[in-house]
Amino acid sequence: MKISQGDVFRRRERLIERLNEGQSLTVNELALFFNVSAVTIRRDLLFLEKKKMIERFYGGVRMIPAQPLKQSIEADNRPFPVTALVEKILPFLVNDTQLFIGAGRFSSDLIHALSFYDIAILTNDASAISINPLEKKALIAISGGELEKNTTALVGDFATHSFNKIEADLCIIEAAGFNTHEVTTKTLNESFVYRTMLQHTKGLKIVYTPSIHLETVSSFMIDRTFLFDTLFTDSAIPPTILASYQTQGIPVKVLFE
C-alpha cells in the first residue's frame, strides 16, 4: 500500500513526541514501535538531524534540548495589526475572490475582519466555525482534517485534499519564523498543508508575522522566502533588518496600528 506524504509527516511528528518523553531509543526499537523498516526510520532520523532537533550516539538517538526563546513573553503576547493588514490587501479583494488563509495565532481575527467582504475563504483554522453567519458576507469554508495538538490548525490528508481541489486568487499564511532564506512553521503537518496552499494559488502569496519572529527559524520550512510576494510585519521591526530586507529585494510592508 502506498504511503502518503501526510502519513510520513504524522509518523515523524509521533517520533518527535516519543523522543520528547525523555527516552533514548535505538533504530530497531523505533522501527518496531512504528511497524516500519529500519531504513525508513533512518530516513526519518536523518531528516530530523538536519533540522538539528536530534542527536545520534552509539546505539541510539535522543532529542536535543530546546534552546530558550530570546524574546520576552510580553513581546510575544503583543497583538498584531490585523486591521492594517486587511486595509493593505483590500485592493486585491474584488467580488468572488477566492482566498486561502492558513491557521495561526492571528488568523481567526484576520478571517473575521475579512468576513464582511463578498469573497470566498478556505481555511484550515477550525476556530473560523465560530464566526456568526448572520454578520458576514463572505463564504467561509473550513478544510476539515485532524486538529493539531495545542492549536486550531487542521492538518493531515483530508486538509491537504481540500486545498488540492481549488485554485485560489490569494494566499495568506502566518509564519512562526522568517529569514532571507526560508519561511517556517512549528510542525511538519502544518508545513505540508501550507505548502499545498501555495502550490494551488495562482495570484499573490502573502506571509505575515510579528517582528519578533524575523530572522528566526521555527522547526519546519513552509517554502523558500523568494516564493512569497510580500512580507507584512509590525512597526517594531528593527531598522537594520528592514534595511537588510530592502537591500536584498525582499518586498516588506510595515503595518501601523
Secondary structure, DSSP 8 states (H G I E B T S, - for coil): ----HHHHHHHHHHHHHHHHTT--B-HHHHHHHHTS-HHHHHHHHHHHHHTT-EEEETTEEEE------SS-HHHHT----HHHHHHHHGGG--TT-EEEE---SSHHHHHHHHTTSS-EEEE-BGGGGGS-GGG--SEEEE---EE-TTSSBEESHHHHHHHHT--EEEEEEE-SEE-SSEEEES-HHHHHHHHHHHHTEEEEEEEE--GGGBT---SEEEEEGGG-SEEEEETT--HHHHHHHHHTT--EEEE--
